[in-house]
Amino acid sequence: MKIDDQTIGIIRHLRDGRTSFKKIAAALNLSENTVRARVNRLREEGVLEICGLVDPEAIPGHRIVMVGVKLATMDLVKKGEEFSRLRGVVSVSVVTGRFDLILVVLLKEGFGLLEFYTEDVARLDGVQSVETFVVYKGYNLKVPYIL
């Protein structure tokens, strides 16, 4: 799907996922059906997902960590997909630099770093090393609640 200025405008208005198609259409001088059709197509093609996000600092007992992963293999995409299926993993990025992957992980009471590493990461082959970055304070850091 071609992402033009009108489509970008629709996406911007959907920052609040509850904004009605009618209101978006009026703001962008489009028909409501055009907005609905574009949103549906963006969703079908996997470009857009409308979901609720939470501030992990607001939920008692929850915390975000970022994990840098150095792999013993160069099959980065396959390993990224494997990590993305682990409990608590919000996102996985294949990156340049001293790490191969950067993970954003949501933890809670009863599923902390120890459980994440010993029960989940330990099952994966090809992990050379990990480094954990505990987020003490996040700004504009909202995540889907996946635990």
N, C-alpha and C positions, 0 to 999 in steps of 0.2 A: 504494500500500500504506500502510495506517495504521501509523505508527511509535508503538507504545505502550511502556510501561515494560519489558515482557518483551523486546521487540525491541531496545531500548536495552541491556538486560542482555546479550543475546546478542552484540551488536556490541562491547560492552566486553570480553567474554571472548575475542573474536577478535582483540584487540590482538596476542596471540601467535597467529598464523594456524595454528599446529599444534595448538591445543587441540582435543581430540576433541569431537564432538557429545555423546557420552555424558557426558563430564565437565561440559560446559556445562549439559546437561539436569539432572544431579544438583545442581549448584550453584544452579540457578534453579527447581528443583522442577517441571520440565516433562518431557514424554516426549522421548526422543531423536528420534522422528519429527517432533515439532512443531518442534524446533530445526532439523533438516535441511530441513524444508519452508520455514521462514522464511528461512533462509540462502539456499536456492535461489531463492526469490522475490525477495529483496533483490538477489541477483546478476543475475537476469534483468531486473529493472527498472532496473539501473544505479545502485542506491543503494550497493551494497557491492562492493568488489573485494578479493580476498585475494591479496596479492603479497609478495614479498620486498623489503625495503628495505635500502639500504647507507648507511654513514656515508662520505661522499665524502672526508673527511679521512684515512680509514684506507686508501684506495686510492692508491698512489704515482702522482704525476703528474696527479691529478684535483683539480678545484677547482669550487666553486659561485660563481656571480655572480648578482646580481639586477640586472635592467635595467628602468629606467623609460622608457617610450616615450610620446612626445607625438605624436599623429597630426594630419594635416592634414584629416582627414575625421571625421565623427561616426558612421560605420558601425562602431561599436566591436566589436560581436559578430562581424561578418564578419572584421575585422582580427584580432581575438583568435583566431579559428579558424585564420587563415592563419599567425599566429605559432606556434600550438600544433603545427603540422606541421614546423617547422624542426628541423634536427639539434640535439640537445643540450637542447632545451626540455623541462623537466620539468613546468612548469605556467605558465599564463597567467591573470591575473586582470584583469577590467575594474574600474577603481577610480575613486574621486573624488580631487580634489586636483590637483596640478600635472601629474601624468601621467595618461594615459588607460589604459595597460596596465602591469602589473608582471609581469615574466617571472622565473622561476627557471630558470637554465641550468647544465647540467653540462658542464664543459670537461675536456679531457685533452690530453696531449702530442700535437702534430700537429693538434689542433683546439682552438685557443685563441680569444681575443677577436678577433684579427685575422681569422681564417678565418670566425668566426661573423658578424662585421659585413660583411666584403667579399664573402663567397661566399653567404651566406644572407640576411641582412637587406637587403642591397643590391638583391636581386631583387624586394622588395616595394615597391609604390607607396604613396604617402600617408604616409610616415614623415617627420615634421617634425624630430624630434630624439630622441636617446637619451641616457641617463645611466647609467653602470655603477657598481654597488656591489659591490666584491669582498668576499666573506665570508672574513675571516681566521680566525674561530673560530665554529662553530655549536654550538648547544645544542639537543638533541632534533631535529636536522636530519638526517633520513634520507630518501633518495630512491630511486626505482626506477632500476636501472642500465639506461640506454637507449642508450648509445654502442656 
